[in-house]
Amino acid sequence: KSPTAIKMLKFGFNLIDDGLVGQQVYAGEATRLAYGTEEAVEGRNAFLEKRPRDFSKFPKFP
């Protein structure tokens, strides 16, 4: 339910038309987002603290 994850999924659906370079860019961006966003930090912290994640403080459509 992370807004950034939803955005990346939509981007991923279009990969078939982007060719190899587009796929490499997508992979790099996905890796960066997996470790560097506030949403990723919230998800990791929620997991480690064994509590439900709360993405409500992030915009629905970035």
Residue pairs with C-beta under 8 A, 6 or more apart in sequence:
1 53
1 55
2 39
2 43
2 55
2 58
3 39
3 55
3 58
3 59
3 60
3 61
3 62
4 33
4 37
4 39
4 58
4 62
5 39
7 61
7 62
8 26
8 29
8 30
8 33
11 26
11 29
12 26
15 22
15 23
15 26
18 25
18 26
33 40
34 40
38 58
39 55
39 58
42 53
42 54
42 55
42 58
43 53
46 52
46 53
46 54
47 53
